Amino acid sequence: MIDVVTIGETMVLFYPFENRPLKYSPLLSRTIAGAESNVAIGLSRLGKNTRWIGRLGKDPFGDIVSSTLMGEGIDLTKVIRDESHFTSVFFKDNNSLGDPEIFYYRKGSASSMWEPKHVQKGWFEGSRILHMTGITPALGINTLEFTRKCMEVAKSLGLTISFDPNIRYKLWTEENAREAILSLIPLCDIFLPGIEEAKALLGDKPIGQLAEEFISLGPRTVAIKLGEKGAFGMRKGENSYIIPSEKVNYVVDTVGAGDAFATGFLSIVADDPTNFSVLEALKRGNKLGAIVIQEKGDWETLPKLEVIENIIVHHR
């Protein structure tokens, strides 16, 4: 049994080895990053059986992604190795004044070549949850319809569908993103936007109204990330919750915080997809988000289940 299937792009990431700007750094460190694989790694460390599905070039960068994810105990049996297209890479620059600047090299990559015809029922059979993001639909000519087909097939097989809009304006315009994301929301059961994404999709409205409008589109549960103000959650026909964020002494890098929240939230969902506690899912999501922002890296500091209760205390 696979608890959670994630489908999306994973790239090789390079960043300065020393604490100096990229253009003055002769030495670079290397890791991998991708919203969906970040979630798969986090859930695997929390004791869930996870599968990541993606397209990788048949190149050394694809080997790096595969070996890293395999080392985290993630099922890669459905991964496609594309001989004609390359594995995406990106670079993260140091910025002492805030979040790092990021430079992507992904146009024409293997991940941008997904088409609806590639989707197979076997990807989802024996699984319980599918998690996807709004990054994949923006990658290529046919990737929006590919994403839609994945969600439709998984839903037909009884999976719970989780969807994080994860809007990247470097990939498409706000208008195109809004149209595409709104067309996918009716296919998901759990919708996980950030507050700015929620407003970009539905307008500047009170948070409760935003959640109700999203639920009216189809999802049964909506959780809205509020950054330093915490998180809001609502299930259809039930009470809503708003909980404060975990307090931390310092913030190093907020990149990856949304994926960490999704990881924590889905770790609770995976225990009982039809009747999980929204409140407990919000708490777990907030906790993992707080852990990640205190260190560099999107997934490297995601904890194992047995230490999750102690990490925040340790950093205070």
C-alpha positions in Angstrom: 0.0 0.0 0.0 1.3 3.5 -1.0 0.0 6.1 1.4 0.8 9.1 -0.8 1.6 9.4 -4.5 3.2 12.7 -5.6 3.7 13.7 -9.2 5.9 16.7 -10.3 9.2 18.2 -11.3 12.3 17.7 -9.3 15.4 19.6 -10.2 19.1 19.6 -9.3 19.9 22.7 -7.2 23.2 24.5 -7.0 24.0 27.3 -4.5 27.2 29.0 -3.2 29.4 26.8 -1.0 30.4 29.9 1.0 28.2 32.6 2.3 28.8 35.0 -0.6 26.8 36.0 -3.8 26.6 33.5 -6.6 28.7 35.6 -9.0 31.6 35.6 -6.6 31.4 32.0 -5.6 33.8 29.7 -7.4 32.6 26.7 -5.4 29.0 25.5 -5.5 27.1 22.9 -3.3 24.6 20.6 -4.9 21.3 19.1 -3.8 17.8 18.5 -5.3 14.5 20.3 -4.9 11.0 20.1 -6.1 7.7 20.8 -4.4 6.2 17.3 -4.8 9.4 15.4 -4.0 9.9 17.7 -0.9 6.6 16.4 0.3 7.4 12.8 -0.5 10.6 13.0 1.5 8.9 14.6 4.4 6.2 12.0 4.5 8.6 9.2 4.2 10.5 10.5 7.2 7.2 10.5 9.1 6.7 6.8 8.4 4.4 7.0 5.4 4.9 5.0 2.2 5.4 7.4 -0.6 5.8 7.2 -4.4 7.2 10.0 -6.5 6.4 10.1 -10.3 8.4 12.3 -12.6 10.2 12.6 -15.9 14.0 12.8 -15.7 16.6 13.1 -18.4 18.8 10.1 -18.9 21.7 12.2 -17.7 23.9 12.6 -14.5 21.4 15.1 -13.1 18.6 12.6 -13.4 20.9 10.1 -11.6 21.4 12.5 -8.8 17.6 13.0 -8.3 17.0 9.3 -8.5 19.7 8.3 -6.0 18.7 11.0 -3.5 15.0 10.1 -3.5 15.8 6.4 -3.4 18.0 7.0 -0.4 15.0 8.6 1.4 13.0 5.3 0.9 10.7 6.7 -1.8 9.1 4.4 -4.4 10.5 5.4 -7.9 9.1 2.5 -9.9 7.0 4.7 -12.1 9.6 7.3 -12.9 10.3 7.9 -16.6 13.9 8.4 -17.9 13.7 10.5 -21.1 16.6 10.0 -23.5 15.7 13.1 -25.6 15.2 15.8 -22.9 17.3 17.0 -20.0 16.8 17.1 -16.2 16.0 20.6 -15.0 18.5 22.6 -12.9 18.3 25.8 -11.0 20.6 28.1 -8.9 19.9 29.8 -5.6 21.7 33.0 -4.8 22.6 34.2 -1.4 20.7 37.3 -0.1 21.5 38.7 3.3 18.4 40.9 3.2 15.7 38.2 2.7 14.8 35.1 0.7 17.4 34.1 -2.0 17.0 35.0 -5.6 16.4 31.9 -7.8 17.4 31.3 -11.4 15.7 28.4 -13.3 16.9 26.4 -16.3 13.9 24.2 -17.2 12.4 25.2 -20.6 12.3 22.1 -22.8 13.2 19.8 -19.9 11.9 16.2 -19.5 9.4 17.4 -17.0 7.8 19.8 -19.6 7.1 16.9 -21.9 4.3 15.2 -20.0 1.1 14.6 -22.0 -2.3 13.2 -20.9 -1.6 10.0 -22.9 1.2 9.2 -20.4 -1.1 8.8 -17.4 -1.6 5.2 -16.3 -4.0 3.7 -13.8 -1.2 1.6 -12.4 0.4 4.8 -11.0 -2.4 5.0 -8.5 -3.7 1.4 -7.8 -3.1 0.4 -4.2 -2.6 4.0 -3.2 -4.7 6.3 -0.9 -3.8 9.9 -1.6 -2.5 11.9 -4.7 -0.7 15.2 -4.1 0.0 17.6 -6.9 0.8 21.3 -7.3 0.2 24.1 -9.7 3.8 24.0 -10.8 3.3 21.0 -13.2 0.5 22.6 -15.2 2.7 25.6 -16.0 5.7 23.6 -17.3 4.8 22.8 -20.9 2.2 22.8 -23.7 0.3 19.8 -22.5 1.1 19.7 -18.8 -2.1 21.3 -17.7 -4.2 18.6 -19.3 -1.7 16.0 -18.0 -2.3 17.3 -14.5 -6.1 17.2 -15.0 -5.9 13.6 -16.3 -3.8 12.5 -13.3 -6.4 14.0 -10.9 -9.3 12.5 -12.8 -7.9 9.0 -13.0 -6.9 9.0 -9.3 -10.3 10.3 -8.3 -12.0 7.5 -10.3 -10.0 5.0 -8.4 -11.1 6.4 -5.0 -8.0 8.3 -4.0 -8.2 11.5 -1.9 -6.8 14.3 -4.1 -4.6 17.0 -2.4 -3.7 20.1 -4.4 -1.4 23.0 -3.6 -1.6 25.8 -6.1 2.1 26.8 -5.5 1.8 29.5 -8.1 5.1 30.5 -9.8 4.7 33.7 -11.8 8.1 33.1 -13.5 6.3 30.2 -15.3 3.1 32.0 -16.4 1.0 35.1 -16.1 -1.3 35.8 -13.2 -4.3 35.5 -15.5 -3.2 32.2 -17.0 -2.4 30.8 -13.5 -5.8 31.9 -12.1 -7.7 30.3 -15.0 -5.8 27.0 -14.8 -5.8 26.7 -11.0 -9.6 27.4 -10.8 -10.2 24.7 -13.4 -8.4 22.1 -11.3 -9.9 23.0 -7.9 -13.1 21.0 -8.5 -11.1 17.8 -8.9 -9.4 18.0 -5.5 -10.6 17.0 -2.1 -8.1 19.0 -0.1 -7.0 22.5 -1.3 -3.9 24.1 0.3 -3.3 27.7 -0.9 -1.3 30.4 0.8 -3.3 33.5 1.7 -1.9 35.6 -1.2 -2.6 32.8 -3.6 -6.2 32.6 -2.3 -6.7 36.3 -2.9 -5.1 36.1 -6.3 -7.7 33.4 -7.2 -10.9 34.8 -5.7 -10.1 38.4 -4.7 -9.4 40.3 -1.5 -12.0 38.9 0.8 -12.3 37.7 4.5 -10.5 34.4 5.0 -13.7 32.6 6.0 -15.4 33.7 2.8 -12.4 32.6 0.7 -12.6 29.2 2.3 -16.3 28.8 1.8 -16.0 29.9 -1.9 -13.2 27.3 -2.5 -15.4 24.6 -0.8 -18.3 25.6 -3.1 -16.1 24.7 -6.1 -15.6 21.1 -5.0 -13.0 20.4 -2.3 -14.2 19.0 1.0 -11.4 20.6 3.1 -9.5 23.9 2.6 -6.4 24.9 4.6 -5.0 28.4 4.0 -1.4 29.2 5.0 -1.1 32.6 6.7 2.7 32.7 7.1 3.7 34.2 10.4 0.0 34.5 11.4 -0.5 30.8 11.4 -3.1 28.8 9.4 -6.8 28.6 8.8 -8.7 25.4 8.1 -12.3 24.4 7.3 -14.1 21.2 6.3 -17.4 21.4 4.5 -20.3 21.7 6.9 -18.1 21.9 10.0 -16.5 24.5 12.2 -13.4 26.4 11.0 -10.1 26.7 12.9 -7.5 29.4 12.9 -4.3 28.6 14.8 -1.2 30.8 15.5 2.2 29.9 14.0 4.9 28.2 16.0 7.2 30.9 17.5 10.8 30.8 16.4 13.8 33.0 17.3 15.0 33.5 13.7 14.1 32.9 10.1 16.9 31.8 7.7 15.0 30.8 4.5 11.2 30.6 3.9 11.6 28.6 0.7 10.1 25.2 1.2 7.8 26.3 4.1 4.7 25.6 2.1 5.9 22.1 1.2 6.7 21.5 4.8 3.2 22.6 5.8 1.7 20.2 3.2 3.9 17.4 4.5 2.7 17.9 8.1 -1.0 18.3 7.0 -1.0 15.2 4.8 0.8 13.1 7.5 -2.4 13.5 9.5 -4.7 13.0 6.5 -2.9 9.7 5.7 -3.9 8.2 9.0 -7.6 8.5 8.0 -8.3 10.2 4.7 -12.0 10.3 5.2 -12.2 11.4 8.8 -9.0 13.1 9.8 -8.7 16.0 12.3 -8.4 19.3 10.5 -7.2 20.9 13.7 -4.4 18.3 14.2 -3.4 18.6 10.6 -3.1 22.3 10.9 -0.9 22.0 14.0 1.4 19.4 12.4 1.6 21.6 9.2 2.5 24.7 11.2 5.1 22.8 13.2 7.0 21.5 10.1 6.8 24.8 8.4 8.5 26.4 11.5 11.2 23.8 11.5 12.1 24.4 7.8 12.4 28.2 7.9 15.0 28.0 10.7 17.7 26.4 8.4 18.8 26.4 4.8 17.3 23.8 2.5 13.9 22.8 1.3 13.8 19.3 2.7 17.1 18.5 4.5 15.8 19.5 7.9 12.4 17.8 7.7 12.3 15.6 10.9 11.6 12.0 11.5 8.4 11.2 13.5 10.2 10.3 16.7 11.9 13.7 17.0 9.2 16.0 15.8 8.0 17.0 19.2 11.4 18.1 20.3 12.8 20.1 17.4 11.1 23.4 18.0 12.1 23.4 21.7 15.7 22.6 20.7 15.9 25.7 18.5 14.5 28.2 21.0 
